[in-house]
Amino acid sequence: MVASFTARQELQARRLIAQGLAQSAARPELESPKSVIEHLLALQGQTYKAGIRAIAQRINNGSDFAENPEQTVAEVLKSVENHEIVRAWPMRGTLHFLAATEARWLMRLCSPRVENAAAKRRAGLGIDPESLVSATSSLEEYLLNLPVGEVLPRAQAYELFAEAGLNPKEGRGPHLLRAVGGFGDIVQSVPAGRYETFVHVDRLRVEQRYVAENDALAELATRYLNGHGPVLVEDLSWWAYLTKRDCKKALETARNSQKMKIGETEYFVPAWQLDVTEAELTDALDRSYELPAFDEYLLGYADKSFTMPDEIRHEVLTKNGISWDFTVQAGEVVGRTH
């Protein structure tokens, strides 16, 4: 622990630096939307515009966004259009932005527990196994026959479900799209106006990266550490929705894994964090940040209290999953951005 900081302050500063919100010569440079998303592995995208802005605010430590926010956001949108970045459901069945090349292996690693829970709801939704297979096959076949660059809007996906014998109303359509996405083959591309669009990963302009099943946990932890550390086993378990046993193994076998004691707690950190300077920690805490709803600085960890006092939580992030833009000063969430 650095003596001139409290444990809480040091944890906040190191996480701000890891996330690309503050600078350090020790951390890899994040000079483009693609490098940001590859560094964090996945970034919360529950609302499309907020997720795009969260990426933009991490390019070159936020300096590009501060100077020209519209141009920086446009750069991120161009990366989505070019299939460098996609939106999918890799973590907790919740929408995130991630590198297009990483979609299949990451969703297949993290989706089984989500799928097991979702499967238990299907009888109540009126989705039987036969209609699930029929609707899924219809959607995948249609998407595989689309030329590269073309997409399927949500309304037309629902039409395919109906033609396959599954009524998409009463929550069945959204449930099925999320479930099929979790299987690892379908992601979201550029919206058509206000409406989401879908594409098969084999019709993206990039090829899927292969990560062997035996290496997937270590790869997950390596990348999570880079973009979020210092972290605990509980943090990765929350983020990836994997068991604590798997996450402990993942963090211990990560390529860059080191231990660091901050206060009375021992954290996993990426090796480069050992070279972060006291001046860089000070700079991270001296800055103010206006972050978008659902930003990873909050949603990337199991315990949000490291930065957000309980008495203001209701202003920023409710227990039923609603979030608003928020302001961070000296590492602390001080309330909703007005």
C-alpha positions, 0 to 999 in steps of 0.5 A: 500500500502507498503510505500517502493514500488510504486503502480506499483511495489507492483502490479507487485510483488504481481502478480508474487507471486500469479502466483507462479513465486516468493515465499511467505509463505502466498501462498499455496505451488505449489510442482507439475504440478497438484498443479500449475494448480489447483492454477491458475485454467487455464493457457494459452496454445496457443502453447503447448510447451510454456504452458508446460514450463509455468507450469514447471516454477511455480513448487516450485517457479521456483527452480526446473526448474532452476536446471533441466529444462528438468526433470521438463518439463518431469514431466509436460508432465507426468501429461498430459499423466496421465490425471491430466492436459488437454488442452482445450478451457475454456477461450475466445475460446483460448487454456489453460491448466487446471486440467482434473477434472475441464474441463466440468464445467469451459467450460460450464460456460465460453463458451456461449458468445464465442459460440454465436459469433462463431455461427454467423460465421457458415453460412459464413463457410458453416456450417448449423445447420444440418451438425453441429449436425451430425458432432458433434454427430459423433465425440462424439460417436466415442470418447465415444467408445474409451477405456480409454487411447486412443485418436483421432488425428486431421486428423482422427477427420476431417475424421469423419466430412467428413463422417458425411457430413461436409467438414473440409477444408477452416477452418471448421474443426478447427472451429468445434473442438473448438466449440465442445470443448467449449460445455464441453465434449472434450479436448486435450491430449498428441500430436501424434508427431506434431499433436493434439489429442482429448479425451472425458472427460468421457474417462479420467482417472479422474472423472469430478468435479461437481460444481453446476451452482449457485456456478460456478461464485464464484468458478471461482473468488475464483480460479482466485484470488488465481492465479492472484490477485490483480485484477479488475473486468475488469481483470476477465471479460477479462480473462473469457470472461464474462460480467462485471456484472457477474464478479463483482458478482463473485469477491464479492462472492468469498470465499477468496475475500478481498479488498486492496488499492494499490496506488489510486486503490482498488483491489480484492485480495485473503485473503492470500495476506494480509500476504505477507511480504515486504521482499517477495515483494522485493525478487519477484522484485529482480529476473529475469524471462525468460517467455514463449510466451503467459505467464499468467503474461501478458495474465492473465489481461486486462491491460498489461501496468502494466508490459509492456511499450507500446514502447516495446509491439510490441517486445513481444505481437502483437495486432493480437495475436502473442507472443514471449518469454520475459524477466522480470526484476524488475517486468517489461517486458524488451523485447524479450528473445534472 
